[in-house]
Amino acid sequence: MGRGMTLGVIGLLFGLVGVMALAAGLYTPDKPRAQLEADYATPPSKFVWAGGMRLHVRETGPAAGPAVIMLHGFGSSLFTWEAWSAGLSDAYRVIRFDLPGFGLTGPDPTGDYSDARGLQVLTALMEVLSVETAALIGNSLGGKWAWMFAAENPRCVSKLILVAPDGFATSLFRYGQKNKAPLVARLLPYALPNFLVRRILAAAFGDPAALTNAMIERYRDMMRAPGNRGATLARMEQIDVERPDALLAAIKAPTLLVWGDKDMLIPIGNLSHYLALIPGGRSVVFPDLGHLPQEEAPVQSLAPVRAFLDRSI
């Protein structure tokens, strides 16, 4: 999900219900890692050591096919790409992983949640998996890492697909300033009631009716993996936003921007800024979708992505 607006939504909702939740006895402990891995790390899941971390990875499709690496957003996991992965794995070597501090990867032992550390982990994973060149697909925070990596490693990126990417300043996170997590967000490690997760996720959908109970349970379980909520707070404290103009202008890979017109987390107004800065960038906008088109309407949203990727085959 989106970093700036998402944290604002989380902070507001915790401010409204956090104290009440604790008072009502809604303390929410972590789930045992063994239980989570038994439930969610079924094949084709595997754990790969890269960058000094044990990363939860799923790899599908022909090993000799063109590589596609998928990077999820803030508070999410590799499961956000389940449908898109299935729709691409006939022809592509699809690799997705839980970013540091999320999903079954869990906290980074270095305690470093900067963008630079994230790119270091991505680079290490590509080396371990012997991927020299890949198309990158990134949503939100993952979108920011994707375009940063593409700008800094042009020979390693064949194509770039950015789904409502993060990268510009917001009212909460301003350029050149060290930022702090809202005080109310510090309730996150203690109270995570189901209804609160539902409200947070509903903000990421153009049509909240598309949000299923299974999605809510999965997101909540991933947030309850040991150490993840503490890692989320640490990441909030380490956000340092720099102007993206120079890096975006340095991108060489053909780029497609995908956005839902009803995105409440990262405003679609940012799309024009990306198109003005990324050389030759093109876009597709879905009028009725929100911040997670890959989950809200996977068949519809994958179609232009697949067409864009297939031009390279």
C-alpha positions in Angstrom: 0.0 0.0 0.0 1.0 3.6 -0.3 3.5 5.0 2.2 2.6 8.6 2.9 -1.2 8.5 2.7 -1.3 5.0 4.1 0.5 6.1 7.3 -1.9 9.0 7.6 -4.9 6.6 7.3 -3.3 4.2 9.8 -2.5 7.0 12.2 -6.0 8.5 12.1 -7.7 5.1 12.5 -5.5 4.2 15.5 -6.2 7.5 17.0 -9.9 6.9 16.8 -10.0 3.3 17.9 -6.7 2.4 19.5 -7.4 3.3 23.1 -10.9 1.9 22.8 -9.5 -1.3 21.4 -7.0 -1.7 24.3 -9.7 -0.9 26.8 -11.9 -3.5 25.4 -9.3 -6.2 25.8 -8.4 -6.4 22.1 -4.7 -7.0 22.7 -3.4 -8.7 19.6 -0.2 -10.8 20.0 2.1 -12.0 17.3 1.3 -15.4 15.7 3.9 -18.1 16.0 6.2 -18.2 13.0 5.9 -22.0 12.7 2.1 -21.7 12.4 2.4 -18.9 9.8 4.9 -20.8 7.7 2.7 -23.9 7.9 -0.3 -21.9 6.6 1.4 -19.7 4.1 4.8 -21.1 3.1 3.4 -23.9 1.1 4.9 -24.7 -2.4 6.1 -22.9 -4.4 7.3 -20.9 -1.4 11.0 -21.2 -0.5 13.4 -19.3 1.8 16.5 -17.8 0.2 19.5 -16.2 2.1 20.4 -12.9 0.4 21.8 -9.7 1.8 22.2 -11.3 5.2 18.5 -12.1 5.4 16.2 -15.1 5.1 13.8 -14.0 2.4 10.4 -15.6 1.6 10.4 -16.1 -2.1 8.0 -17.6 -4.7 9.3 -18.4 -8.1 7.1 -19.8 -10.9 7.2 -20.2 -14.7 9.9 -21.5 -17.0 13.4 -21.2 -15.6 14.7 -20.1 -19.0 12.0 -17.5 -19.6 12.5 -13.8 -19.3 12.7 -12.8 -15.6 10.0 -10.7 -14.0 10.5 -9.5 -10.4 7.6 -8.2 -8.4 7.9 -5.8 -5.5 4.9 -5.3 -3.2 3.9 -2.2 -1.2 4.0 -1.0 2.4 2.2 -3.4 4.8 1.7 -6.0 2.0 3.3 -9.2 1.0 4.2 -11.3 -2.1 0.6 -12.6 -2.0 -0.6 -9.3 -3.5 0.7 -10.6 -6.8 -0.9 -14.0 -6.7 -3.2 -13.5 -9.7 -0.8 -11.6 -11.8 1.9 -14.2 -11.2 -0.4 -16.9 -12.3 -1.3 -14.9 -15.4 2.4 -14.4 -16.4 4.0 -17.8 -15.4 3.2 -19.5 -18.7 5.9 -17.5 -20.5 7.9 -15.7 -17.8 10.1 -16.6 -14.9 8.2 -14.8 -12.2 10.0 -14.0 -8.9 8.3 -12.3 -6.0 9.4 -12.0 -2.4 8.4 -10.4 0.9 10.3 -7.2 1.4 12.3 -6.8 4.6 10.0 -6.2 7.5 7.0 -7.6 5.9 5.3 -11.0 5.3 7.3 -14.1 6.1 10.6 -12.5 5.5 10.3 -10.6 8.8 12.5 -8.0 10.3 15.9 -7.0 8.8 18.5 -8.1 11.3 20.5 -4.9 10.5 17.6 -2.7 11.6 18.1 -0.6 8.5 14.9 0.1 6.6 16.2 2.7 4.2 15.6 2.6 0.5 19.3 2.0 0.0 19.2 -1.1 2.2 16.1 -2.3 0.2 18.0 -2.0 -3.1 20.9 -3.8 -1.6 18.7 -6.7 -0.7 17.1 -6.7 -4.2 20.6 -6.8 -5.8 21.7 -9.6 -3.5 18.6 -11.7 -4.3 19.2 -11.2 -8.1 22.7 -12.4 -7.6 21.7 -15.5 -5.6 19.1 -16.4 -8.2 21.4 -15.7 -11.1 19.2 -13.0 -12.6 21.2 -10.6 -14.7 18.3 -8.7 -16.3 14.7 -8.6 -15.3 11.5 -6.6 -15.9 10.5 -5.0 -12.6 6.9 -4.6 -11.4 6.4 -2.6 -8.3 3.4 -1.3 -6.3 3.7 1.7 -4.0 6.8 1.3 -1.8 7.9 -1.5 -4.2 7.3 0.8 -7.1 9.7 3.3 -5.6 12.4 0.7 -5.2 11.7 -0.5 -8.7 12.3 2.9 -10.3 15.2 3.7 -8.1 16.9 0.4 -9.0 16.1 1.0 -12.7 17.7 4.4 -12.6 20.8 3.2 -10.9 21.2 -0.1 -12.7 20.0 0.5 -16.3 21.6 -2.6 -17.7 19.8 -4.9 -15.2 16.2 -3.7 -16.1 14.6 -4.6 -19.3 11.2 -3.1 -18.6 9.6 -1.2 -15.7 6.0 -1.4 -14.6 5.0 1.0 -11.8 1.7 0.5 -10.1 0.8 3.7 -8.1 4.5 4.1 -7.1 5.7 6.0 -4.1 8.3 8.7 -4.4 7.0 12.2 -4.0 6.7 14.2 -0.8 3.4 14.2 1.1 1.9 16.3 3.8 3.3 13.8 6.3 6.7 13.2 4.7 8.5 16.2 3.3 11.6 16.5 1.2 14.9 16.7 3.2 13.3 16.2 6.6 13.7 13.4 9.0 10.2 12.2 9.9 8.6 10.5 12.8 5.8 8.0 13.1 2.6 9.4 14.5 2.4 8.7 18.3 -0.9 6.9 17.9 0.8 4.5 15.4 2.8 3.2 18.4 -0.3 1.2 19.4 0.3 -1.0 16.3 2.3 -3.7 18.1 -0.4 -4.1 20.8 -3.8 -3.8 19.1 -4.7 -5.1 15.6 -8.4 -5.9 15.6 -10.0 -7.4 12.5 -12.3 -4.4 12.0 -9.4 -2.0 12.0 -7.5 -4.0 9.3 -10.7 -4.0 7.3 -11.0 -0.2 7.4 -7.4 0.3 6.4 -7.7 -2.1 3.5 -11.0 -0.6 2.4 -9.2 2.7 1.7 -7.0 0.8 -0.8 -10.0 -0.3 -2.9 -12.0 1.7 -5.3 -15.0 -0.6 -4.4 -14.6 -1.8 -0.8 -17.1 -4.6 -1.7 -14.2 -6.2 -3.6 -12.4 -6.7 -0.3 -12.9 -10.3 0.9 -12.6 -11.8 4.3 -9.7 -14.0 3.1 -7.8 -10.9 2.0 -8.3 -9.3 5.4 -7.2 -12.4 7.3 -4.1 -12.7 5.1 -3.0 -9.1 5.6 -3.7 -9.3 9.3 -1.7 -12.6 9.6 1.3 -11.1 7.8 1.2 -8.1 10.0 1.2 -10.4 13.1 4.3 -12.3 12.0 6.9 -11.9 14.8 8.7 -8.6 14.7 6.8 -7.2 11.7 4.9 -4.5 13.6 8.0 -3.3 15.3 9.8 -3.2 11.9 6.9 -1.2 10.5 7.4 1.5 13.2 11.1 1.4 12.6 10.6 2.0 8.9 8.3 4.9 9.6 11.0 6.5 11.7 13.6 6.0 9.0 11.7 7.6 6.0 13.8 10.3 4.4 12.3 11.7 1.2 14.6 13.1 -1.4 13.5 14.8 -4.6 13.1 12.1 -7.3 13.5 14.3 -10.4 17.1 13.4 -11.3 16.7 9.7 -10.8 13.4 9.5 -12.7 15.0 11.3 -15.6 17.8 8.8 -15.6 15.6 5.8 -16.3 16.4 4.1 -19.6 14.0 1.1 -19.4 10.6 1.3 -21.3 8.2 2.3 -18.5 4.4 1.7 -18.0 2.6 3.5 -15.2 -0.6 1.8 -13.9 -3.0 3.7 -11.7 -6.5 3.4 -10.3 -8.5 6.7 -10.6 -10.0 6.1 -7.2 -6.6 5.6 -5.4 -7.0 7.2 -1.9 -3.5 6.4 -0.8 -1.2 7.8 -3.5 -3.0 10.4 -5.5 -3.4 9.9 -9.2 -2.2 13.5 -9.6 1.3 12.1 -9.2 1.0 10.3 -12.5 1.5 13.5 -14.5 4.7 14.2 -12.6 6.1 10.7 -13.4 5.1 11.1 -17.1 6.9 14.4 -17.3 10.1 13.1 -15.8 10.5 9.5 -17.1 11.7 9.5 -20.7 9.1 7.9 -23.0 6.9 6.8 -20.1 3.4 5.7 -20.9 0.3 5.0 -18.7 -2.9 3.2 -18.3 -5.6 4.4 -15.8 -8.5 2.3 -14.5 -11.4 4.6 -13.7 -13.1 2.5 -11.0 -10.1 1.0 -9.2 -8.1 1.9 -6.2 -4.5 1.5 -5.0 -4.3 -2.3 -5.5 -5.6 -3.0 -9.0 -3.7 -6.3 -9.0 -6.0 -7.5 -6.2 -9.2 -5.6 -6.8 -9.5 -6.5 -10.5 -6.6 -8.8 -11.5 -7.7 -9.9 -14.9 -8.7 -6.4 -16.1 -5.5 -4.8 -14.7 -3.1 -7.5 -15.9 -4.2 -7.2 -19.6 -2.2 -4.0 -20.5 0.7 -5.2 -18.3 0.9 -8.5 -20.2 0.7 -6.7 -23.5 3.5 -4.3 -22.5 5.8 -7.2 -21.4 5.0 -9.3 -24.4 6.5 -6.7 -26.7 9.9 -7.7 -25.5 9.6 -11.4 -26.4 
